[in-house]
Amino acid sequence: MINASQRILSRSRVEKDPVTPEILQALVISNIKDKFPSLSDLRPVALYPIGYAGFFRFSELRHIEACNVKFSP
């Protein structure tokens, strides 16, 4: 009885389209508004490609700190 009511009252799942590199590039470009953006403006822009490349969830991205990131040539 409970299973039947859950099926009847549930909403259908709406699947979202995957993010493509073109969508990601447009998102990054649209978030850089100034010619000389501040570091607080660049933080979310830097997180987009990191999240995309690493398949991170937002909950994982928000816990990344500066000491966790290392840039190498």
N, C-alpha and C positions, 0 to 999 in steps of 0.2 A: 504494500500500500504506500509506504513512504517513497520507495523507488519510483513508482508510477507518478506520484504527485511532484517529485523533483523533475521528472522528465517533462511533465505538462507545464510546470511553472518556469522552467529554465528558459533562458534566452539563447538564441542561436549564436554561435561563436563567429565573430567577424575577424578574419585573418588579415593582417596588415602586410603590405608589400615589403619585400626586403629592401634594405638601403643599398643603393648602388654607389660605386665610386663617384659617379657624376652628381648624384644627390648630395653626397658628402662634401664634394668640392664646392658646390653651390652654397651649402650651409656654412662652410668655413669662410668663403668670400663674403657672404652676406653679413656675417658677424664682425667683420673688421671694417668699421665705419670710418675711423679716423686715419689720417696718414701716419700718425705716431700713437698707436693705441697703448694704453697702460697695461701693466701686468695683469690686473684684475679683469681687463677686457680679453686678454689673450688666454687666460686659464681655460675657459670653456672651449675655446677654439682648439686648444692643444689636446683637450680630453676627447674630442670627437674622433680623430684618427686613431688615438690609442685604444679607445673602446671598440672601434670598428675592427682594427687589426687584431686585437686580443680577444674578441668575442666576449667582452665584459658586459655585465649588467650594470645599471646605474648604481645599484647599492654597492657594487664593488668599486666603481669609479670614484664615488664620493669619499672613499676611505684612502685613496692614494694621496700620499704626502710627498713633499719635495725630496725627502731623504730616500724614498722608494724609487725614484727615477734617476737613471744615469744615462747621459748622452755620450756617445762615443763616435769618433769619425769613421 
